[in-house]
Amino acid sequence: MKKDKTRFKRLLRTRNSEFFQIDLADDDRTAFLLYVDCQDVEKPIDIYLITHFQVSDKSYEEILSFNNDMLSMKPTRHYYMKDLILADREFEYDFPKGMDAIINFINQILRDKYSTLELGMIQNKDFNYLSQD
């Protein structure tokens, strides 16, 4: 069943990362966005689109627009969609009891892309708050 519009649901927010679930308007499948901020004003905020399928041009434009809406008001910082991460299968987590799967998933990406970043000790109870750190 098609949705009226693409919806972005923030699943995780820490000092140096945010992770969003994207429910696409033109597809029943789900994609994800990961923002990574190395906390260095000289470096851009990296954005990763994570999916196990090819998103449509329309959906990709909506994702770029969302990124711009979220990050365009950073006066001296730049950002860009750094990489498309093609997963071999759809990422799944068990809401509300299995949110630690999100931490494990993101930590694996951070280990692959950055050698010094990791989310640390975040537990299911931490997802009750606006920020998980």
N, C-alpha and C positions, 0 to 999 in steps of 0.2 A: 504494500500500500504506500503510495507516494504521499509525502508530507507537503504542507503549504510552503514551508521555507526551511532552509538549512538551519540547524540548531547547534550551538556550541555549548558544551557542558564542561565546566572546569572540574576536573577530578582531583587535581593536586596543585598546591601552591607552596613553594618554599622560597627562601631568600634568592636562590639562583636558578630556579626553574618553575615552569608551569606546564601542566599537562591537560589537554582538552580532548574530550570525545566529540566527534563531529557526526551528527545525524544528518545525512545529506538529503536534500529535498528531492533529488532526481534518482535516488538509488536506495535500496533497502539495506545496503551494507553500511558499515561504520568505519570511519577513518579516525586518525588521531593526530594531534599537533603537540610537539614538545618545544618549548622555549627554553633556551639555556643562556644564562648571563654569567659570564666568567668574572663579573665584578671588576672588570678593567675597562675604564672609560675609553681607552684607546682601541678596544676591540668591539666589534659589533655584537649584538644579541643574535644568536644563531637560532634558526627555526627549522625544525624537521617535520615533514609530513610523513606519517607512518600509515601504510595501507597494505593490503594484500591484493589489491586490484587497481586498475587504471581509473582514476576519477575523470569525470567528464570536464570539458572545457568550462562549462557553466559553473560547476562545483569548484573548480580550481580558482576561477575568478572570485567566487564568494569567499574562499579561504584567504586569498590575497587581500581582499577588502577587509576581512576580519583582522588580519595581521596589521594592516594599516590603521584601522580603528583603535587597536590595542596599543600600538607602539609609536604612532606618529607624533605624539606629544612629548617625546623625550628630546629636550632642546639640543643636547650635544652628543647624542648616541645614535648610531645607525643600526639597522637590522636587515637581515635578508633570509630568504628561504634557502638555507645552506644545502640541504640534501633531501632527497626522497628516499625513505627507507622502505623497501619492499619486503614485507614479512612473508614468510612461507605459508602462514595461516592467519586467521583472524585472531586478534588479541582478545582474550576474555578474562573477566574478573567477576567475583561473586559479591554483589552489593547486598547488604552492607557488611557482611562478615568476612569477606575475602579480599579486602582492599590492599592487603600486603602484596598481592600479585602485581599491582601497579608499581609498587616500590621496586620489586625484583625486576620487572620489565624495564623500567627507566634506568636502574643501576646498570643493567647489561648494556644498554645503549651508551650511557656515560662512560663505561669502561672501554667500549669499542672506539668512541670518538674523542675522549679526553682521558688523560692518564691520572689527573688529580681530582676529579670531581666525583662525588658520590653523595647520595641523599642522607645516609646515616641511619640512625635508629628511629624510624617512624613506625608507629603501631596503628592498628585499626581504630583505636579510640581517638587518635590524633585527627582523624577525618571528620570529627564533629566540629572542628574549628575552621575559621576562614583560612588560616595558614597552618601548615603541618609542621612547622619548625619553631 
